[in-house]
């Protein structure tokens, strides 16, 4: 059974058929799903989803594109959600210089503040980093994030950066991009990294794998990701599913 470590079923892309889709997951081999908060509203919806579906767990955190209006009162609310039994991570948090929606110093401030939340609660972190390779690693090293556990979501950087993160004890999140013809760099990272450091994720509704590229993504398509990883590593599909599931259970304490 597949452990889906990063999806956004609170997204409006699922408004039409969310319940129907989620109820088919187990029959199609998806055992557990972590729904990941990205905004205050998304965190609220994530909390609702993990209460409604026994196999859905939650990560509470604010995406770097959404941190501009954050307050300490918001942090108190997030802290209270961390105490819920099915809250398994603080995320997604980090830096995003691709969209450049928020000031870089503001992004760093709330990245650090949310890492503090993880330190307070003992939860792992789900790190979003886009076009911010050096700053993300520098901030995490400065904040001794090696004392935390976590995953670099939608990993997109070099083998050298992957080695740095793995040396800190972090997992690498691998999704649909690994199936793309232009996903050469991620394929190289997957070939390089031990299977014990990889997690399966979709980022649904985004980044659907081939042959669904450009369409709405969902956890059912993780089979394509696992198959591609198996091909790259010369492993069986079953081994990839089993080891990544075990990795996820270890990281998130489920």
Residue pairs with C-beta under 8 A, 6 or more apart in sequence:
1 29
1 30
1 31
1 32
1 241
1 245
2 29
2 30
2 31
2 200
2 219
2 222
2 223
2 226
2 241
2 244
2 245
3 31
3 32
3 199
3 200
3 244
3 245
3 248
3 249
4 30
4 32
4 33
4 34
4 200
4 201
4 202
4 219
4 222
5 34
5 151
5 173
5 199
5 200
5 201
5 248
5 252
6 34
6 36
6 92
6 126
6 151
6 153
6 154
6 173
6 175
6 199
6 201
6 202
6 203
7 33
7 34
7 35
7 36
7 201
7 202
7 203
7 204
7 218
7 219
8 35
8 36
8 38
8 42
8 203
8 204
8 205
8 206
9 18
9 21
9 22
9 33
9 35
9 49
9 56
9 204
10 35
10 37
10 41
10 42
10 45
10 46
10 49
11 204
11 205
13 205
13 216
14 21
14 205
21 218
22 33
22 53
22 56
24 220
25 33
25 55
25 219
25 220
26 55
28 220
29 223
30 55
30 219
30 220
30 222
31 55
31 245
32 55
32 56
32 57
32 248
32 254
33 53
33 55
33 56
33 57
33 219
34 56
34 57
34 58
34 59
34 88
34 89
34 248
34 252
35 46
35 49
35 50
35 56
35 57
35 58
35 59
36 46
36 58
36 59
36 61
36 89
36 91
36 92
36 126
36 153
37 43
37 46
37 58
37 59
37 60
37 61
37 62
37 91
37 92
38 61
38 62
38 63
38 65
38 66
38 92
39 62
39 63
39 66
40 62
40 66
40 74
43 60
43 61
43 62
43 78
43 81
46 58
46 59
46 60
47 58
47 60
47 81
47 84
47 87
49 56
49 58
50 56
50 57
50 58
50 84
50 86
50 87
51 86
56 86
57 86
57 87
57 88
57 252
57 254
58 81
58 84
58 86
58 87
58 88
59 87
59 88
59 89
59 90
59 91
59 92
59 126
60 78
60 81
60 82
60 87
60 89
60 90
60 91
61 78
61 89
61 90
61 91
61 92
61 93
61 114
61 117
61 125
61 126
62 70
62 74
62 78
62 93
62 110
62 114
63 92
63 93
63 94
63 96
63 128
64 93
64 94
64 95
64 96
64 101
64 102
64 107
64 110
64 111
64 128
65 96
65 99
65 101
65 102
66 102
67 102
67 106
67 107
67 109
67 110
68 101
68 102
68 103
68 106
70 110
75 113
75 114
75 117
78 90
78 114
78 117
79 117
79 120
79 121
81 87
82 90
82 117
82 120
82 121
82 123
83 121
87 123
88 123
88 124
88 252
88 253
88 254
89 118
89 123
89 124
89 125
89 126
89 150
89 252
90 114
90 115
90 117
90 118
90 121
90 123
90 124
90 125
90 126
91 125
91 126
91 127
91 128
91 150
91 153
92 126
92 127
92 128
92 153
93 110
93 111
93 114
93 115
93 125
93 126
93 127
93 128
94 107
94 111
94 127
94 128
94 129
94 132
94 136
94 153
95 104
95 107
95 108
95 111
95 128
95 129
95 130
95 132
95 135
95 136
95 139
96 102
96 107
96 128
96 129
96 130
96 131
96 132
97 104
97 130
97 131
97 132
97 135
98 130
98 131
99 130
104 135
108 135
108 139
111 139
112 139
112 143
114 125
115 125
115 140
115 143
115 145
115 148
117 123
118 124
118 125
118 148
118 150
119 147
119 148
124 148
124 149
124 150
124 151
124 251
124 252
125 145
125 148
125 149
125 150
125 151
126 150
126 151
126 153
126 173
127 136
127 140
127 150
127 151
127 152
127 153
127 170
128 153
128 154
129 136
129 152
129 153
129 156
129 157
130 154
130 156
133 157
133 158
133 161
137 161
137 164
137 165
140 146
140 168
141 168
145 168
146 168
146 169
149 169
149 170
149 251
150 170
150 171
150 251
151 170
151 171
151 172
151 173
151 199
151 251
152 165
152 170
152 171
152 172
152 173
153 173
153 201
153 203
154 173
154 175
154 177
154 201
154 203
154 207
155 162
155 172
155 173
155 174
155 186
155 189
156 177
156 185
156 186
157 185
157 189
158 185
158 189
159 188
159 189
159 192
162 172
162 189
162 192
162 193
163 192
165 172
166 172
166 193
166 194
166 197
170 197
171 197
171 198
171 199
171 247
171 251
172 189
172 193
172 197
172 198
172 199
173 199
173 201
174 186
174 190
174 198
174 199
174 200
174 201
174 225
174 229
175 200
175 201
175 202
175 203
175 207
175 209
175 225
176 202
176 203
176 207
176 208
176 209
176 210
176 212
176 213
176 217
176 221
176 224
176 225
177 183
177 186
177 207
177 209
178 186
178 187
178 190
178 209
178 225
178 228
178 229
178 232
179 209
179 210
179 213
179 224
179 225
179 228
180 209
180 210
180 213
181 210
187 232
190 198
190 229
190 232
190 233
191 232
191 233
195 229
195 233
195 235
195 239
195 240
195 243
195 244
196 243
196 247
197 247
198 229
198 243
198 244
198 247
199 244
199 247
199 248
199 251
200 222
200 225
200 226
200 240
200 241
200 244
200 248
201 222
202 208
202 217
202 218
202 219
202 221
202 222
202 225
203 217
204 216
204 217
204 218
204 219
205 216
205 217
205 218
206 217
207 217
208 214
208 215
208 216
208 217
208 218
208 221
209 217
209 221
209 224
209 225
209 228
210 224
211 224
212 221
212 224
223 237
226 237
226 240
226 241
226 244
227 237
229 235
229 240
230 236
230 237
230 239
230 240
233 240
248 254
